[in-house]
Amino acid sequence: MVILESIRKEKQILYLAVVTALRGIRDNLRVVVWQPFALSLGVPIRSIGALESLMDLARIVVQPVFGAASDIYGRKPFLILRDLLILLSGLCFLFARSWFLLAAGMTLIGLGVALIPVWQAVVAESAKGNEMGMVYSVLGSCYMATGLLGTLAAGWLADNVGYRIVYSLSTLFAFASLLVTVLRIEETRERATSASFTLSQVWGSLLDTFRPPSYLWGFYVAMSVDLFAFSVGWRLINGMLTDAFSFTPGMLGLMIAANAGTMALFQIVLGRYLDRVGYVEEF
């Protein structure tokens, strides 16, 4: 009850939660079906892995630049750009008939994912200092709870109606998220009046990615190992199960829904616990 009352009082947090919920449905509608959809177009698993890598490459190249630019030009333009990129990617998937539009869609998704740190900064700047963990956990639960609906709906719709209706709905929710972002999300960092973003700053932002401060080396190594393990197995699990074991989208939806539901149950509890005991001890 305390959490719900806090959300009602803080309009910014409420609208962040609405956008997060819309994105949960949007993303999970796409995630469940995109690899089976690519297989249905004749794209082999090895090429699906290449498309996933293309998404990662697009994200890695621009993510430091977007973050640094948002410090100067403000957060909201980049939040709008993120939703617009995902909307365009949805249109690419909707009209895809071959690998070309799939590649374009995955590139756009990578560029959109590169803006997640800007979104995280907005959340942090919108939360009160002693409620940051709670806010992050509430938003995480909103994403996963609606994602649960998205995964189940995606599987059923793909099995009974076809892939195109899934991408149509995903694009519709992407448009709704864009509207809420444009009309309701408030800027949390005003545009700097005397600063500009130069090419040297762009280059510096890219270099800083590869030279973290020494106290973060352990964290970087842990995240690198985690990402490698995740990319080798889980990233291609839908395509591999479809290709090797003839899983249907409905079966994939149930599997992913079980995973998302379990995570959603523990988000708020964990966030409140971290607010109480702190963050450093957990690492």
Buried (B, 14 or more C-beta within 10 A) or exposed (E): EEBEEBBEEBEBBBBBBBBBBBBBBBBBBBBBBBBBBBBEEEBEBEBBBBBBBBBBEBBBBBBBBBBBBBBBBBBBBBBBBBBBBBBBBBBBBBEBEEBEBBBBBBBBBBBBBBBBBBBEBBBEBBBEEEBBBBBBBBBBBBBBBBBBBBBBBBBBBBBEEBBBBBBBBBBBBBBBBBEBBEEBBEEBBEEEEEEEBEEEBBEEBBEEBEEEEEEEEEEEEEEEEEEEEEBEEEBBBBBBBBBEEEBBBBBBBBBBBEBBBEBBEBBBEBBBBBBEEEEEEEE
